[in-house]
Every structure is written in C-alpha cells, then in structure tokens.
C-alpha cells in the first residue's frame, strides 16, 4: 500500500513541481511521477542529513513539502543539464 501511496504522491508532487519551476519540462506522463518520487527520496535524504535520523515524526503534510522541495531541486538540475 505504501508503494501505491508513493506513486500517487509522486504524481501530485511532480505535477506541482513542474508548475513551480519556470520553463518547459518535456518529461511526459511517466517522467513527472518519477521526478516526484525521486524528489521524495531526495527530500527525505536531505531532511535526515540536516535534522538528524529521527525524521519519523513527519506527518503527511511534512512529507509532501519535503518531497516537493526535492522534486524542485531535481527539476532545476534536469533543466540545467538539458541546456548544455
């Protein structure tokens, strides 16, 4: 059930992140959820690195915000690499 939830949150987070980051993102229907899921993984890793390993206290809203921040970072990196 967690995998299905992660995919659904990834879809939502990826779509919101692609709206927040200026410019065009040619990722398609499969790339947007992957960016969201990757953002969740990256955001969780950064959160644990900054605030310690006891990050189990994140509720669904905190997880959503952390995933959104990670997805925005991934999109910025993707766009920087695709320009060159």
N, C-alpha and C positions, 0 to 999 in steps of 0.2 A: 504494500500500500504506500510505503514511503517513496518508492520509485515513481509511481503514478503521480503522487503529490509533487515530487521534484520536477517532473516533466511539465505539469500544469503551471507551477510557479515559474519554471524556466520560460515557458511560452509567454506568460504575462510580463515577467521581468525583462525578457529580451525585447518584446514589443515596446515597452515603456522606455527602455534604454535607447533603442533606435530612434525614438521620438525626441529624447532629450539631447542626444549628441547631434550637433549640426552636420549637415551634409547627407549625401546619399549612401545607403548601405545596400549593396547588391548581394545580400545573403540568401534571400528566398525563404520559403516556408520551413525548411529544415535548419537553416543556419541561425535563424532568430532564436528558436528554443535552445539550440546548442550554446549560443552566446549567453543566454540566461542561466543555463545550468552551469556552464563554465564560470560565469560571474558569481554564482552561489558558492562554488568551490573556492574560487579566488578570494571572495569576500570573507568567507569563513576562515580561511587560512590567515589572511591579514588581520582579522579581528582577534584571532587567537594569538598571533605574534605580538600584537600591540597590547592587548588587555590580559593576556595570560591564558592558560589552558582550561580554565574553569568557565568556558563560554557556553555551558549548557543552560545558562539562565536566559538565553534569547527566547523570546516568545515568537509567534508567527510574524508579527509586525517587525520586530527587530531582525529576524531572518530575511524578511522581504527587503528591508532597507539595506542590509549588508549585501545581499545578492544583487540588488540594483546598483550599488556602488561598484561592485566587482564587474558587473556587465558593462557599465560605462567605461571603466578602465580598459577592459578587453576591446571594446569598440574603438576607443581612441587609439590603442596600439594597432588594431587592424587597419584603421584608416591611415595611420602614419606609414605603415609598411606597404600599403597598396598604392600610395602616391609615388613611391620611388621605384 
